[in-house]
Amino acid sequence: MLKTSPDHPNVIVFPPAILATTVVLGCMLQWALPLGVLATLSQAWRVPIGCAFIVAGVSLAVAGRRMLKSLGTNVSPLQPTTALATGGVYGWTRNPLYSGGTLVMLGIALIFAVDWLALLIVPSLLILHFGVVSREEQYLEEKFGGAYREYKMSVSRYGIGI
């Protein structure tokens, strides 16, 4: 009997858990061992810029989610992908939900002066990239072949040239 691979990416963890854990851990570390760097910056610009990051991040993630839903495919990487999203927000970033989540974390770090959150974004993104995104890309390439390879060549992974 042949064992077939599951019809979903083999991600190491549900992606929102990475983002939520990063925020919680950042807040806990800030409480236990405050660094105070962001707090020295003017709240008059820190808060509006943080709010702009949050609005942009939520908008990006919502647009990505809506596009997936409109195509009738699953949003969760724990379920099969049934359609390749290449239009709308997916026309300029292959990962709007993750890019949006990153912007939200940056916004929270700025608004509330959570230095540790700003620092933890880097390891969080490494875990997200290697534990989720690269696995999703491999899955999509196996599932959609040339169509995904073409898409991958023409659209940035995170919408910022990378």
Protein Blocks (a to p, Z undefined) as FASTA:
>chain_A
ZZddddbdfdfbdfklmmmmmmmmmmmmmmmmcgklmmmpcfklmmmmmmmmmmmmmmmm
mmmmmmmmmnopafblkbccfbdcfehjllmbcblmlmmmmmmmmmmmmmnopaklmmmm
mmmmmmmmmmmmmmmmmmmmmmnmmmmmmmmmmpcfkonoZZ
